[in-house]
Amino acid sequence: MVNHRTNTTHQAIFHLHDPSVIVELIQENHLKITIPTNSNYRFPYHWHLQKHGCHRITCLQGKLQLYTATPYAGTGISLISAGNTRNLRDGDQHAWGPAQYNSSADLVVLVEVDNADLYRNILSATLDASLFPRLASTPFWIRMLYSMLSWSPSSQDWLISALLWVQLQMMHCTHDFWGLHGSIDAPGWWLSLHPVTTRAPDWTHKIKWWSYTPISKVVQNGCYWVGRLFLGMKGEYAEYTPSTRSQRREGSGLSSRGLKKTNARD
């Protein structure tokens, strides 16, 4: 049994092994991410509703492929060369990664965020994932289940992966990071009922766009309460978050989501 999580409050550089990615936290609001040429890593598709997300993405080296979707400009893919920057608005859905044909140099990207606590918690929890079933704070039934699966390492790995997925959804929910968990495909339904038409009306696309956030909130808030009530998890951990920033948020009466702080959320 492990007594506590790894303390990463003073750690500035994180090495992810699968895929091989290096994330450097610069001050409180910049992430420098290095993706090697042999990695298939893609920054997950997401959006932010409040001013706690990605403001600016700068390609420092290599070729960056940025996918964006907005209600005012539709969808598109941009190729960003070294030295160029792309600004993002609150609510813009986006994902990015190395350009498919970029094989001559590692991709190095600088991302400006409101604060890096979300990413510090995500990186730390990911690296600590294998510790969770053995933590003293982990519910007894999970520790027992993990021990019972000792005959099947692949089953243990699956359990760790599933628990990490729930943990990450909790962190995303806590920090206004909304991921793609499905949508109401009104355009597809309309076209299936009108097979001779090649384009669905604009109102069907508006329904689809509107549906992304409610569905994401249902999934991630559901994971939050499952993790909190049954899995012994939190949306943010003191072992991963510098105390000065946690204290500053407490003093201002705001949680990391920018909402009034209550006892219901950690």
C-alpha positions in Angstrom: 0.0 0.0 0.0 1.2 3.5 -0.9 0.5 6.2 1.7 0.2 9.2 -0.6 0.5 10.5 -4.2 3.7 11.8 -5.7 4.2 15.5 -4.8 4.7 17.4 -8.0 4.0 20.9 -6.7 7.5 22.0 -7.6 8.0 19.9 -10.7 8.3 21.9 -13.9 8.9 19.2 -16.5 6.8 16.1 -17.1 7.8 13.2 -19.3 4.9 11.2 -20.6 6.1 7.7 -21.8 3.2 6.6 -23.9 3.1 8.6 -26.1 6.6 10.1 -25.6 5.8 13.7 -24.9 7.6 16.4 -22.8 5.5 19.1 -21.2 7.3 22.0 -19.5 5.2 24.3 -17.3 6.6 27.9 -17.7 5.4 30.2 -14.9 1.7 29.9 -14.2 0.2 30.3 -17.7 2.4 28.8 -20.4 2.9 25.2 -21.5 5.8 24.2 -23.7 5.0 20.9 -25.3 7.6 18.8 -27.3 6.3 16.0 -29.5 8.9 13.8 -31.1 8.7 12.9 -34.8 7.9 9.2 -34.0 4.9 10.1 -31.8 1.2 10.0 -32.8 0.2 12.3 -29.9 -2.7 14.6 -30.5 -3.8 17.2 -28.0 -7.4 16.2 -27.2 -10.4 17.9 -28.9 -12.0 20.3 -26.4 -13.3 23.8 -25.6 -13.6 26.2 -22.7 -16.7 28.2 -21.8 -15.0 30.6 -19.4 -11.7 32.4 -19.5 -9.7 29.5 -18.1 -8.6 27.9 -21.3 -6.2 28.1 -24.2 -5.8 31.7 -25.4 -2.9 31.4 -27.9 -1.0 28.7 -29.6 2.5 29.3 -31.0 4.5 26.9 -33.1 8.1 27.2 -32.1 9.5 24.3 -34.2 8.2 21.9 -36.8 4.8 22.1 -38.4 1.6 22.3 -36.3 -1.8 21.1 -37.6 -4.6 22.9 -35.8 -8.3 21.8 -36.1 -10.9 24.3 -35.1 -14.7 24.5 -35.1 -16.7 27.6 -34.2 -20.3 28.7 -34.5 -19.3 31.8 -36.4 -16.7 30.4 -38.9 -17.5 26.7 -39.3 -14.7 24.1 -39.2 -11.3 24.1 -40.6 -7.7 22.8 -40.5 -4.8 25.2 -40.4 -1.1 24.4 -40.9 1.1 26.6 -38.7 4.8 27.0 -39.4 7.5 27.8 -36.8 7.3 31.3 -35.5 3.5 31.7 -36.2 0.7 32.1 -33.7 -3.0 31.4 -33.6 -5.4 33.1 -31.2 -8.4 31.2 -29.8 -11.7 32.5 -28.4 -13.7 31.1 -25.5 -15.9 28.4 -26.9 -13.8 27.6 -29.9 -13.6 23.8 -30.2 -10.0 22.8 -31.1 -7.5 20.0 -31.2 -3.9 20.0 -32.5 -0.9 17.8 -33.2 2.0 17.4 -35.6 1.3 17.8 -39.3 1.1 14.4 -40.9 4.0 15.0 -43.3 6.2 16.7 -40.7 9.0 14.2 -40.1 12.1 16.3 -40.2 11.9 17.9 -36.7 10.2 17.5 -33.4 7.1 19.6 -32.9 7.5 22.2 -30.2 4.4 24.3 -29.2 3.9 27.1 -26.7 0.3 27.2 -25.4 -0.9 30.2 -23.3 -3.5 29.3 -20.8 -5.3 31.0 -17.9 -3.4 28.9 -15.4 -1.6 25.6 -15.7 -3.1 23.9 -12.7 -5.4 21.7 -14.8 -2.5 20.5 -16.9 -0.3 20.0 -13.8 -3.1 17.8 -12.3 -3.7 15.9 -15.5 0.0 15.1 -16.0 0.6 14.2 -12.4 -2.5 11.9 -12.2 -1.5 10.2 -15.5 2.0 9.5 -14.2 0.5 8.3 -10.8 -2.2 6.2 -12.5 -0.6 2.9 -11.5 -0.4 4.0 -7.9 -4.1 4.7 -7.5 -5.3 1.1 -6.8 -2.7 0.9 -4.0 -3.2 4.3 -2.4 -4.3 4.4 1.3 -7.0 6.9 0.3 -8.4 4.6 -2.4 -11.6 2.8 -1.3 -11.1 -0.7 0.0 -13.2 -2.3 -2.6 -11.1 -1.0 -5.4 -7.9 -2.2 -3.7 -9.5 -5.6 -3.2 -10.7 -5.8 -6.8 -7.2 -4.8 -8.1 -5.6 -7.6 -5.9 -8.2 -10.1 -7.1 -7.2 -9.4 -10.7 -3.5 -10.1 -10.0 -3.8 -13.3 -12.1 -4.5 -11.1 -15.2 -2.1 -8.2 -15.7 -4.1 -7.1 -18.7 -7.2 -6.9 -16.5 -5.3 -4.8 -14.0 -4.1 -2.5 -16.8 -7.7 -2.1 -18.0 -8.9 -1.2 -14.5 -6.1 1.4 -14.2 -7.0 2.8 -17.6 -10.7 3.0 -16.7 -10.1 4.7 -13.4 -7.7 7.2 -15.0 -10.4 8.0 -17.6 -12.9 8.9 -14.8 -10.2 10.8 -12.9 -9.4 12.9 -16.0 -13.1 13.7 -16.6 -13.3 14.9 -13.0 -10.4 17.2 -13.6 -11.8 18.4 -16.9 -15.1 19.2 -15.2 -13.5 21.1 -12.4 -11.4 23.2 -14.7 -13.9 24.1 -17.5 -12.3 21.7 -20.0 -15.1 20.2 -22.0 -14.4 17.3 -24.3 -16.3 15.7 -27.1 -18.6 13.0 -25.8 -21.2 12.9 -28.6 -23.8 15.1 -30.1 -27.4 15.2 -31.5 -26.8 14.4 -35.1 -29.8 16.4 -36.4 -28.2 16.9 -39.9 -27.7 13.2 -40.3 -31.3 12.4 -39.2 -32.7 15.1 -41.5 -30.7 13.7 -44.5 -31.9 10.2 -43.8 -35.5 11.3 -44.0 -34.8 13.4 -47.2 -32.5 11.1 -49.3 -32.8 13.2 -52.4 -31.4 16.3 -50.6 -27.6 16.8 -50.3 -27.5 19.5 -47.6 -29.3 19.7 -44.3 -30.9 23.0 -43.2 -28.8 25.4 -41.1 -31.1 24.9 -38.1 -30.1 21.2 -37.9 -26.4 22.2 -37.7 -27.3 24.7 -34.9 -29.0 21.9 -33.0 -25.9 19.7 -33.4 -23.6 22.5 -32.3 -25.8 23.4 -29.3 -25.8 19.7 -28.2 -22.1 19.3 -27.7 -21.8 21.2 -24.4 -24.9 19.7 -22.6 -23.8 16.2 -23.5 -20.3 16.9 -22.4 -21.5 18.4 -19.1 -23.7 15.4 -18.4 -20.9 12.9 -19.0 -18.2 14.8 -17.1 -20.4 15.9 -14.2 -21.6 12.3 -13.9 -18.0 11.1 -13.8 -17.3 13.8 -11.2 -19.9 12.5 -8.8 -19.1 8.8 -9.4 -15.5 9.5 -8.7 -16.2 11.6 -5.7 -18.8 9.4 -4.1 -17.6 5.9 -5.0 -13.9 6.1 -6.1 -12.4 8.4 -3.5 -11.2 10.9 -6.2 -11.1 14.7 -6.3 -11.1 17.2 -9.1 -7.8 18.7 -7.9 -5.1 17.5 -5.5 -3.0 19.4 -3.1 -0.1 17.1 -3.9 -0.2 18.4 -7.5 -1.2 22.0 -7.1 1.2 24.7 -5.7 -0.1 25.9 -2.4 0.3 29.6 -3.2 -2.2 29.4 -6.1 -4.6 27.2 -4.1 -4.5 29.7 -1.3 -5.0 32.6 -3.7 -8.1 31.1 -5.1 -9.4 30.4 -1.6 -8.8 34.0 -0.6 -10.7 35.3 -3.6 -13.6 33.0 -2.9 -13.3 31.4 -6.3 -12.6 27.8 -7.3 -10.4 26.8 -10.2 -13.6 26.9 -12.4 -14.2 30.6 -11.6 -17.4 29.8 -9.7 -18.3 30.6 -6.2 -16.6 28.0 -4.0 -18.8 25.5 -2.2 -18.1 22.5 0.0 -19.4 20.2 -2.7 -16.4 20.5 -4.9 -12.7 19.8 -4.0 
